């Protein structure tokens, strides 16, 4: 009986549902961004050198990388028949060997080494030298793999390559197709459109100034669209920087980039396009709004790259990012924002930032620090204390606003404004309690806008403020 021919698997986009170069780039960007950007700029036209340089500074967790289930099944079937299953990749040898060990494949690998990029004709030559022409089966996913398929026997085509399949079949190769690809629904999920509800904060200056004209509403809606695009671009960047941490997370491990359902390259293109859309809308709304959205995007990038891993600083940064939405609403609408409003908003969001971390800790399965964060179970008490200080600060500042010149002008019935402090305190304390005991979602803003009881309290607050402003009497007599 003839010995079965070896099965050779390409790695990036074939055995893996991801690309190790992009994985290494984003992992390095999260650890040493300056070094990674410098290396990328220097060796952009030398992919083999760039791959090896990045691999030297970034210890990639190959055991966490998502695999293509169909290729795993094919590999297991080949091994059961007694065939050698090898990896062949343009990625650096060290990473490919590590991947082969994790999946119990042959220790013999073919990979980029010494500045020699093992791709296309170079890979075909290496495999032919090792096994002989038509003496191996090969699985690949790119047009560049055509020389390898032609030198091998059976060809496994991953993705849509109908023209290549016809060419190979005409040349006498056995052809097996594996249908893979990404869906728009998964990319949409990566944009997190449900998070756009946070941008209702842009309406606060308009509401506080009692300016409900159609022109103002349209300007704020344009601002909301700009911030939604900006936020989605940052969410993509955040997910790409957090690939390893997300794969270790109990629920975030199902995100599109972490699972490989959407290619990293696709995410990079989508993120860049959304950022351009956000800046274009920002420019259309004026210099002030453009400046605010630019600061928001820069601060969000700083948060994703570094600040979110720093205890306490991350919470203050989150509060600042939420507060910037209110400033953006004022810039878009032209409404005059009281300094009291901004000072009131900041401790409210500081409290919600603590709620976010308390929720993550309450839902964590162990006592070890959260992946990619600086908090552990021991910090729940400190977070609770900080949330309490935020609540107290917000209530004090709201009281001061009620007796300020602007407060008296906009809300002449001061005692009703004071009465509003009660539902504000109830809403904040309730949010903290739900977060501390892990009874809400990971994002308190999104949870708040879906929580029926909480929405009822918020509507009561809004009604009391309208009453204090005399708007009910003005509108309904």
N, C-alpha and C positions, 0 to 999 in steps of 0.2 A: 504493500500500500504506500502511495507517494506521501512524503512528508508535507503537511500543510504549509502553504506559503505564509511568510510573516505578514502581519497587518500593521501598517504604518499610519499613525494618526497625526495629522496636523494639530496644533494646539489652539492658537487664537482663532476663535470663531468656529472651531470644529469640535474638538474634544471639550473645550471650554466655551461657555456662552459669553465670554468676555475676551478682552485683549490685555495681555500682561504688560505691554508697554504703557497703555493708558492707565492701567491699574497702578503701575509703579510711579508714573508721573503724578497722579492725584494723591497717592499715599505719601510721596515725597513732598508734594506741595503743602500738605497738612502738617508736616514735621519741620522741614527746612525750606520754606518757600523761596528765599533768596537764592540759595544754592541750586535748587532745581530749575528756576527760571534762567539762571546764568548758564547752566549746562545746556539747557534746551536751546537758548539763543546761539551758543557757541557751536553746537554739534547738530543743528537742525537738519542740515543736508548730509549728515553722516549717521544714518539710523543705527547701524551696527555699533558704532562707538557710543552713541547716546544711550542705547539700551543697556550696554555693559556698565557705563558710568552710573546710570540711575540705579541699576541693580546692586551696585557696590555700596550705595548710601541708604538704600531702602530695603529692609528685610521683609519682603512680601510674604503674607500668610497664604501660601498656595493651597493649604488644606481647606481654606474657606471659600476659594474661588468656585463659582457656580459651573457645573458641568452640563453637557447636553445629554439628557437621558437616553436618547436613541443611540448615541455613540457609545455610551457606557454599556448598553445591552449588546451592541455589536462586538465590543471588545471582550465582554464576558463570554459570548458565544465562541469567538475565535480562540480564546484561551482554553475553553472546555474541549475544543477540537484538537488541542495540542499545538496551536500556532503561537509564535512569539509575537507579542504586541508591543510595539515601540512608539515613542513619541518623536516627532521630527518638527522642529519649529525654528523660526527666525528669532525667537527670544533667546536670552543668554543661557548658556549651558547650565549654570548653577540653578537657575529657576526651573528649567525643564527637568533636571535630575531630581530636584526636590518634589516636583509635581508627580513624577513617575513613582517615587517612593511612597507618596501619600496614597496613591491609587493602586499600589502593588502591581505595577507594570514592569516591563523589562528594564533592567538597569542600563541597557544600551540605548542611548539617546543620540539624536542628531540635532545640533543646535548652533546658534551663532557663537563664535569664539574668536578671539584675537583680531577683532575688527572685520572678520569675514562674515557678511550677512547671508545666512543660509535661507535663501528664498528663491523661488522660481527655478531657473536652470541650475543654479548652484546646489539646490536641494536635490534636484533630479540626478545630478552627477554623483553626489555623495551616496545616495541610496542605490544607484546602479552599481557603483563601485563596491558597496558593501554586500549586495544581494544578487546583482546581475539583472539584465534587462528582462522584463516580464516575469520576474521572480518574486514579486511582492504585490500586495494589495495596498491601495493608498486612499485615505479619506482626507479631503480638503474642502475649502469653501471659497476660494478666490480664483479669478481668471489667471492670476500668476501661477497657480498650481497646474495649469495645463501641461507643461513639460514633464511634470512628475507623473501625472496620470498616464501620459503617453509612454513613459518608460516602464510603468508598472503593468500589472495584469488587470484585475478587477478595479474599477474606479467607483468610489463612494463620493457622491457630490452632495455637499451640504448647502442648502439654499437653492435659489432659482438659477439654473444654468442650462436652460433648454438647448441652446445652440451648441454648447460644449458637449452636452450629453449625446447629441446627434453625431457630432464629429467623432467622439470616442467609440460610439457604437459602430459607426462605419469602418473604423479602423480595427474592429474585432475585439474591443474591450467589453467586458461585462460591466454594466452600469447599474448602480443602485442609488436612488435619490432619497435624500433625507430632507423633508420640508421643515425649515425653521424660518424664523423672522420675527419682527416685532410688530405690535399692533398700536394703532393710534390711541386706543383706549388706555393702553399701559402708559404711553407718553403723557396723555392727559392726566392720568393719576399722578405722574411724577411732577406735574405742574401744581398739584394740590389746589385745585380751584375752590375747594371747600374753605381754604384759608383766606380767600379773598373777602370773606365776611368781616375780617378784621378792619378792612378799609372803610367800614361804616364810620370809623373814628374821624374821617375827614369831614363828616357832616356836623360834628360837634360845634365848630366855630359858627357855622351858619345858623344852627339851632339856638346857640347861646346869644347870638346877636339878633335873633328873631327876624332874620332875613329869609323869607320863603318865596322870593320872586323866582320866576322861571329861568331867567338868565343866570342867576346865582346857582340854581340847581344844576343847570347844564354844565357850568364851569366845574362844579364839584364832581359831577359824574365823570367828566373827562379826567379829572385828577385821580379819581378812584380807578379808572381804567389804566392810567399810567402806573399807579402804585401796584396794581394787580400784576401787570407785566413785569415790573421791577422785582416784586416779591417772588414770582415764579422763577425768574432767572436766578435769583439768589437761592431758592430752594433747590434748584438743580445743582448749583455749585456746592451747596451744603451737603447734598446727598453724595456727590462724587468725592468730596473730602472725607465723608464719614462711612465709606464703603465697609471697612473692616469693623468699625464699631456697630454699624447697623446689622451686619451679619451675626454679631454676637448678641444682639438685642432680641428679647422675646417676641416683639411684634414688628419692629422696624426691619427685621430680616426679610419681610415679604415685600419690601419696596422694589420698584421696577429695576433700578440700577443694581441693587444688592443681589437680586436674583438673576440678573443678566437678561431679563425680559426685554429691556431696551438697551441697545449698545451705548457704551460710554460716548463714542464719537457722535452719535445722534443727539445725545443729551448736550454735548458741548455746542453743537450747531444751534439747537433750539434755545439754549441759554443765551448765546450771543445775539440771536435775532430778537428775543424778548427784551434784552437790555437796550438794544437800539430803538425798539418801539417805545420803551419807557422814556428814554431821553428825548426822542422826537416829540412825543406828546408833552413832555415837560417844557421843551423849548417853545412849543406852541402856546403854552399857558403863561409864559413870561419868565423873566430872569429869576425872580424870587422863587417861583415853584421849581424851576430847573435846578437852582442851587440846593433847595431842600431835598429833592429826589436824588441829586448827586451825592449829597452828604449821607443820605439814607443808604444808598447802594455801597458807598465806601465803608461806612460803619458796619453794614451787614457783612461785607467781605472780611473785614477785620474780625468780626465776631466768629465767622465760619472758620477762618484760618487759625485764630489764636485765642480770642477772648473767651469763647465758650468753654474752654478747658481750664479757665482760671476761676477759682472759687470766689464768689461774691461779685467779682467784676462782671461775670457773665449776667448776673441778675440785674445789675445796674445798667448794663448795656441793653438788655431786653427792654427795660423800662424806658430808656432813652429812645429806642427804635419805635416803640408805641407812641411816645410823646411826639416824635417827629411827624407822625401821621396827622396829629392835630394841627401842628404848625403848617403842614402841607395844605390842610383844608382851609386854613386862614389865607395862605398864599394864593390858592386857587380862586377863592371866593372874594377876596379883598376885605373880609370881615376883620374887625379890630379884636384881637385876642388879648384878654387881660392876663397880666403876669400871674395873677392869682389862679387862673384856670390852668396854666401850664404847671405851676407849682402844686396844684391840687391833683392834676392828672398823674404826675410823676410818682408820688407815693402809692397811688392806686395801682399803677402798673408794676411798681416795685413789689407790692403785695402779691399780685398775680404771678410775677416771676418766681417768687418763693413757692406759690401754690404749684406751679409747673414742676419744680424740682421735688417738692414733697410728694406729689403724685407719682413721679418716676420712682422715687425711693420706696413708696408704699407698695407699688406694683412689682418691684424688683424681686427676683427669686432668691437672692443671697445677700450676704452682708458686705460683699466686696464692692469697691467703688463702681459707680455707673460707667460703662464703657464710653471713653471719650469725654468724660466729665470728672470733676474733682470732688464729687460728693459721695458719701457713704451713709449707711443707716444712722451712724453716730451724729450726723449733721441735722437730723430732723428737728431736734429741739431748738437749735440755733436758727434754723429756717423759720420755725414757728414764731420765735421771738422777733425776728426781723419783720415778718408779716404783721405782727401786732404793732410794731412801731410804725409800719406803713399805714395801717388803718388809723392809728391815733393822729399821725401827721396829716392825713387827708382830711379828717374831720375838723381838726384845728384850722387848717387853711380854708376849708369851706366856710367855716364860721367867720373868719376874718374877711373873706370875700363878701359875705352877706352885708357887712357894715362898711364896705369900701364905697367910694363915690360911684364907680361903675356898677357895683352890685345894687346899690340903692336906686340908681337910675333905671336899670333893667328889671329889677325885682323889687318894686316899692313896698309890697306887703312882706316885710322882713320876717315876721313871726312864722309865716307859712314856710319860708325858706329854712328857718331854724327847725321846723317840724320835719323837713325833708331829711335832716340828719339821721333820723331813726331808721327809715328804710335803707338808707345808704349803709349805715353800720350793720344792719341785719344782712344785707346782700354780701358785704365783704366778709363778715364773720362766717357766714354760711359757705362761701367759696373756700375759705381757709380750712374749715372743718372737713368739707368733702375732699379736698386735696390731701389733707393729713391722713385721712383714713382710706385713701385710694379709691374713692367712689365717684371719680369723674375721669374724663379723657385726659390724654397727655398735654393737651393745649387748653388752658383755662378760658381763653377768649372764644375759641370755637365751641367749647362746652357751654359757655354762658349764653351763646346765641342759639343754642338748641335746648336749653334747660327751661321747661315751661314755668316752673315755680320762680326761677330766677328772672325770666323775662317778665313775669307778672310784677315782680318787685321793681324792676327797672322801669316798667310802664307807670307804676305808681309814683316813682321818683320824678319821672318826666311830667306827669300830670300835676303834681304838686308845684313843680317849678313853673309850669305854664300858669297855674293859678296865682302863684306869687307874682308873676309878671303881668297879670291881668289879661292874658291872652284869651282865656275862656270867655270872659265877659265881652272882650272885643269881637270875638268871632261869633258868639251865640247870644249876645245880649244878656 
